[in-house]
Amino acid sequence: MSWSSEIKGVLKEAGSTTFTLLKILIPVSIIVKVLSEFGLIEIIGEYLTPVMGIVGLPGEFGLVWATAMITNLYGALVVFFNISLTNVYSVAQVTVLSCMILVAHTLPIEARIAQKAGVRLWYTLVLRIGAAIILGFLLNIIFVTFGLFKESNQIIWQPGNTDPTISEWIIGELRNYLMIFLIILTLIALMRVLKKTGALDRLNNFLKPGLRLIGMSKDAAPLAIIGTTLGLAYGGGLIIKEAKSGILNKKDIFYSLSLMGLSHSLIEDTLLMLAIGASIVGVLFGRIIFTIIAMIILIKIVNHISNKVFQKYFVN
């Protein structure tokens, strides 16, 4: 196959994958923006105040987590920055909050992506919100028991424009969509190169023992790596494409998206949380360890469920 044919093929594949994602991102983003303008986030934040007490956090953190779940990490950090102007928090508190945010954020979009890839919406929401609360609860117990991270957090991140106009918001969204296309284009090109050079097979074989431990086949390895390191939108977008092609079976899709739901974008998102004073012990190492244990437990549970029940209630 000629270089021109390869380039056309990559562009077509990237365009198709991005278009599939945009059909999710654009309408959901508009709905979220409208609901945010009508005060939905504040209402959810009030309901989350008791949950904050369970994980040892002050009630005002409920608004921060609500903002993360409904909008995105950056919106949550803006809220956190504003409340930090009049309050002092410990590294332990910020780390617990950060871990909860990292597990459960941007749910309207990311849960819809998982649903489009083949996983039930209810499952994604329960998994991520429930796991966030459990992780926060466990970290709080550990930090309190051993007296860890009592010092005040240090914020090195400053928010930019915190109240964009509609036109600024639209321009920002379009910029994000272009970035998504460019990243997906790069990933698809990279995947093709890895396949042709045989590097992909070597990577799959290298990761096979670890994937077998958490119940995944080696075919899911590249997509799981993309999702955990770069983000669920990119990994999920490629999984949607692979699911349509029939390369991955339903359990591979289910486990891959579960893994990505608990730990994704380990690079960018982790750095954001470190910038508001969280400890890397929790936001990176703690989250990874928690994800591995949670996946092992999840697979044991799924193995005790009949295939009929799994097909009916957990996957589309």
Secondary structure, DSSP 4 states (H G I P E B T S, - for coil): --HHHHHHHHHHHHHHHHHHHHHHHHHHHHHHHHHHHTTHHHHHHHHTHHHHHHTT--TTHHHHHHHHHHS-HHHHHHHHHHHHTT---BHHHHHHHHHHHHHS-SHHHHHHHHHHHTB-HHHHHHHHHHHHHHHHHHHHHHHHHHT---SBP--------SS--HHHHHHHHHHHHHHHHHHHHHHHHHHHHHHHHTHHHHHHHHHHHHHHHTT--GGGHHHHHHHHHT-HHHHHHHHHHHHHHT-S-HHHHHHHHHHHHHS--TTHHHHHHHHTT--HIIIIIIHHHHHHHHHHHHHHHHHTS-HHHHHHHTB-
